[in-house]
């Protein structure tokens, strides 16, 4: 009996110690034990990591601030738990012995079965050892079966040891691939765990950054508050000081009025008047300048607002159609107010319906905060304000179907009867500066894309400005439109055309660019055109010749090719000042010629104005600078 009590006390002590080494979160046996540095409580690493990531960064026991890197790894706890388990198992000896006996019997049986299976490598017919493998029947037989059995005559036989070795090798090879895959899975699991840890660490880092930024914002708000309070305190002190002074003067004067004899009051009247006058002249406090009660937020941007005046409201109400305000652009997004003067849908004729519409903006659905305000005609404190936040898509409306009762608009002073107008003010903002920056970046990308589309047709003319080499002009044929378009390439990078439909400007032996194959009338007119030093010549006649002769040639050449040909078509012996003057005088005429010659679709594609044309003409002058002397 005493022995049983002693054993019971021992088991109770072991269980009490085991309770200490239980996780405070899952209340199970510790696995990968970690310690809180504040309260020294033990918990599983998986449990505490899940607690800190999904709940809050606090110890579940003492509620102290705790992070993963603050935990202490207790490697000795695993050894202690193992010893406790062994003590608990060794307690009830008879149970252990009985269980061991019960387990030993089936194990012995299994061992006997396995031994019998291993010893059963003998032929049941001849009671001989199985030593041959029949390749045709895929069974193991003895040597007598292989020699004398009719069913195995003519079959192929192999030694059983060789076949056994081959099968063992085959199984081991397959097991090698499985072990390799198992190793890969372990590596992948470790990578995933490291990735999870990295994600959690990045999240904690961002949380820390946000908390630090918010704390700094709060400090700046406190600084602004202290500045405003200091200013208001100074104003209050000045007002209090002057109030006390005036109260003292008033009490002094009233006391003299009540207590002084008549003769003395008459004698000191001038002194009293002078005292009152001096007091009025020495005003310490002035009219207090108001301090704005708002504080600038560094997280939420301010509202952008617009005023919408609905004129001829009664007539619009009779029509029943919605009216729209002027667009309001906020961070590149376009908003407008949609108003139903007579109500919308089931509330038609009873309520004023007001909605906010996103006309153009970011493609994805995003939340925005908005405020709609109906302005009172006399008292701003009576303005009706509705404020909400909704997720908007492009061309989607959100608002209030029952904004205000129609029968109360005029009675409450919102509808101006003099000019029959109603004033509405709407405000919009994204919920954060991050979203506002995202919208602005989207708008910048849209503008850059639009700018690129508009300037792309001029790339053939403006691209030579980027290099200093002599430009080479190639006129290629378009099989789609039937027109031939020119492209600019540099001599160092362009390759000569391989087909007869392309013509390339090259240089002759002397280094002067050669002329493209233009009609002879154009080149002869340019060669014979005479321009004196005063700038008076026959450039108009030359332009007329160009206009007449290029009617057919323009459909086989680009405007860039014609412009460059004018420069290279001038004879070499023409003086340099005359060449420049001739090209400059021809610029104005060529604008009219190109407008008349080329098709509308092609002119739209190049969109060349007079300024760009003069730039192209300067490009044709630059190669002539080598031979101007």
Secondary structure, 3 states (H helix, E strand, C coil): CHHHHHHHHHHHHHHHHHHHCECCCCCCECCCEEECCCCCCEEEHHHHHHHHHHCCCECCCCCCECCHHHCEECCHHHHHHHHHHHHHHHHCHHHHHHHHHHHHHHHHHHHHHHHHHHHCCECCCCCCECCEEECCCCEEECHHHHHHCHHHCCCCEEEHHHHHHHHHHHHHHHHHHHHHHHHHHHHHHHHHHHHHHHHHHHHHHHHHHHHHHHHHHHHHHHHHHHHHHHHHHHHHHHHHHHHHHHHHHHHHHHHHHHHCCHHHHHHCHHHHHHHHHHHHHCCCCCCCCCCCCCCCCCCCCCCEEEEEEEECHHHHHHHCCEEECCCEEECCEEEEEEEECCCCHHHCCCEEEEEEEEEECCCCCEEEEEEEEECCCCCHHHCEEEEEEEEECCCCEEEEEEEEEHHHCCCCCCEECCCCEEEEEEEEEECCHHHHHHHHHHHHHHHHHHHHHHHHHHHHHHHHHHCCCCEEEEEEECCCCCCEEEEEEECCCCCCCCCCCCEECCECCCCCECCCCCCHHHHHHHHHCCECCCCCECHHHHHHHHHHHHHHHHHHCCHHHHHHHHHHCCCCCCCHHHHHHHHHHHHHHHHHHHHHHCCHHHHHHHCCCHHHHHHHHHHHHHHHHHHCC
